[in-house]
Amino acid sequence: MPRHLRSLTLAAALAAWAPPLPAEAAAVGTGLLSHRAFYRLSLAESDSASGLARVRGALVLEWRASCDGWLSQQRLGFVADADDGPGFAYDVRFSSWESADRTQLSFSVRSFDGPTMQEEFRGSAKLRGPGEAGEVSYSLPKAEEKPLPAGTIFPTEHVSDIIAAARAGERVLSRQVFDGSGEDALTRATAVIGSAKPATGTDGSEETSWPVSLAYFPITGDDALPQFELSFNLSEGGVMSNVRLDYGDFTLAAALEKLEPLPKPDCP
């Protein structure tokens, strides 16, 4: 059964309106679409260790710009059938808020095995300033605090960096990201970005798309294998397609079936 949730946190962040950027990079990440996206899940690959024969499910991502930051609601759920023996049902729900200055993140994540909740994480993280160290305070599953080292960023800034790198023609980008996805929520995320290619925007206009592959590694230790891998095509509007979620012994495909643009907030 999958344990890593970065598929959700990153995918939702890719739908965000871009955060404020320095003047010299003001054009980077602008014009992205705040939206709700619906994906159909199916089994793309499976090895003998998983024993899975088929998967049926859905992924729904909502990212809504607010006057003081960004609100995210996400849900991934599927039923997996095994070749021999019982399958399982999986459901994970994630919500978060990020401040506009990119220094605060509050998060809540719950995972279910069928009707039974397996894990719940809730808390908030705060950096002393962009690029500076900070702390994360968990309220669930138990009250505790952990340090966040200097250089830590949150998902929205991570996505802004990926888009800026893609537009600049860079091929590899590595960042230290805290996404609130559980007890191992601080990772080294390495993105490999492919060549730009034409794409069609939600209004029928032409835009650019990039193939992106992401691998998440532990911050500590010298583990050469990633904890989780994710790949997708990313349009200039921030819409993902051809998504693949690699959990190790099986891979899910997420096909975009419906996209609902969301209005900008009416801020004073």
N, C-alpha and C positions, 0 to 999 in steps of 0.2 A: 504494500500500500504506500502511496507517495507521502513524503513528509515535508518536502520543501515547497514553499509558497511563493517564491520569487516570480514565478510566472504571472501571478496576479498583481503584485505590487508594481512591478516594472511595466506590465502591459497597461495598467490604468494610468500610470504616470505618462506614458507615451501619448495619451489622449489629452493631456493638460494644455491649458493656455500657458505660454512660456512665462517664466518668472522674470522680474526686472534684471537687466543685465547692465554691465558697465557701458559707458557711452561708446567706447571703441568697438563693442560687440553688440550694439543695439539691434542690428538686423538679424542676429542669430536667434533662432527659436521663435520668431514672431509669426503670427498668422496661423497658429495651430488651432485645431478644432476641438472645442469642448464638446464631448459627446457621450452617448450610451451605445455600446456595441454588443451585438449578440453573435456568438460563435457556436457552431455545432462541433461536438467532440467525437472523435472516432479513434480506433486503435490503428496507429501507423506502422509500428514495429513491435515485436515481442519475441524474447528469447525463451529458452526452455526453463530458465529459472523463474520466470513470472507465471508460466502456465496459463496465460490469458488467451482466450479465443476471440473475444470481441468486447468493445466498449461502446456504450451509448450515454451521451450526456451533453452538457452545455456549459458555456462560460459566458457570463454577463459582466461587462465592465462599464462603470459609470464614473466619469471624472467631470466635476462641475466646478468652474471657477467661482470663487466668492470674493467679497470685497476685501477680506483680510487674508486670503490664501486660497487653498484648493481643498475640495471635499471629494472623497473617493468612496464608492460602494462597489464591492466586487463579490462575485459568487461563482464557484466552480463546483459542479456536481456531476457524478457519473455512476453508472452501474457496470461492473465488469463481470463477464462470464468466463469461467475457467474451462480449460480443455477437459479436465478430469477433477471432479469434486466441486465444492461450493465456490461461488464467486464472492464479490463483496460490493458494497455501495460506499461511496465517498462523497463528502460534502464539506467544503471549506468556505467560510464567509469572512471577509476582511473589510474593515472600514478605517479611514484615516483622515486626518486634517493636517495640512502643512501650512506654516505661516508664510506670508508673502516675502519676508526677508530671509527665508530658508534656514532659520536657526531653530525652529521648533517643529516637533512632530508628535501628534498623539495618535494612538493606534489601538485597535481591538481585532483579534482574530480568533475564530472558533472553528474547530474541525470536528466532524461527525463520522462515525462508522455506522451507517444506517441511521436509526433514530437516536443512537447513543453518542453523546458528546465525549470526544476523546481528549481534547486539549483546549485550553483557553488561555490566551495571553492578552494582557491589557496594560497600557502604560503610556508614558510620554518621554520624549527625549528633548534635550536642549543643548545647543552649542553656545559657547560664550561669544561667538561671532563667526562669520563665514570663514571656513578653513581652520578654525580654532578647536580646541578640545572641548568636551562637555560631558554630560552624564545622561544615562537612561534610567528612569525610575519605573519599575514594574509594580503594579498593584495586584495582578494575577499572573501565574498561579500562586505566587507568594510575594509579599512585599520585599523588595530588594533593590539596590542601586548598583549600577555598573558604570565604569568610566568609558568614555568614548575618546579615542586618541585624536590628536590634531590631524587634520586632513580628512576627517569623516564628512561625508555629504549625505543628503537625503535623496529620495527617488527623483523629485522634480529637477533638482540641479544635475543629477546624473543624466537624465534624459536630455536636458539642455546641452550638456557636454557632448553627448553622442551626436546630436543633430549638428552642433557646431563643427565637430570633427568630420562628419560626413560631408558637410558643405565645403570644408577646407580640403577635402580629398585625402584625409588621414585614413589609414587602414587599421590601426590598432589603438585602442584607448583602454587604460586601466585606471580604476578608481576604487576608493575605499568607501563602501556604501552601507549605511544602516537603514533598513526598510521596515522594521517592526514586525517581521514575519515569524518571530518565535525566539527561542533561546539562542539560536545561532544566526541572529539577524544582522550581525556585522560581518561582512565578507569583502574579499577582493574580487571585484567584478571586472572581467576582461572582455571587451567587445572587439570583434573582428568585423570590419565594415567593407562591403563589396562596392563595386563600381555602380555609379548612378545609372538609372534607366528610366524611360518614360513611364508615367502612370496617369490614371484618370482620377480627377478630384471628385468630391461628392456633388459638385455642381456641373460636372461634365467637362470642366476645363482640364488642360494638360498640366501636369506637375511632375516632380521628380520623385523617384523611389529608390531606396537603398536596401540591399539584403544585409541583415545584421545577425551575427551569431554572438551569444553571450554565454560565458562560463563563470560560475561562482565558486571561489576557492576559500578555504578557511583563512582567517587573518593570521593565526598562529600555526606553527608547524611547517613542514616542508612537503605536505601532501601534493603530489604531482597530478592527482586526479581531481576534477571538479566535483563539488557536491551536487550540482544541478546545471543543466544546459538548456538554453532557450534560443530559438531562431525564428525570424520573421522577416517580411518585407515591410519597410517603414516608409510611408509617403511623406511629402513635405507638410501635409496637413496633419500629421501625427497619427494617421490611421494604419493599423497593422493588418496584414493579410498573410496567408500561407504560414500560419503559426505552427510550430512544432515544439512540444514540451518533452524533453528527454529526462526520464526519471531513472535511467540506468538500465534496468532489465526490461523496460518497455517505454515506448514513445507514443504520445498522443498527438493527433493532428487537430487543429482548431480552425475550422473554415468560417470565415466571416459571412454571415447570412443577412444581417440587418444592421443599419447604422442610423441612429437618430441624433442629428445635431441638437445641441442644447444652447439656449440663449445666453448672452453675456449678462453678468449681474448688473443691476441698476444701482450703482454706487453714488453716494452724494459727492 
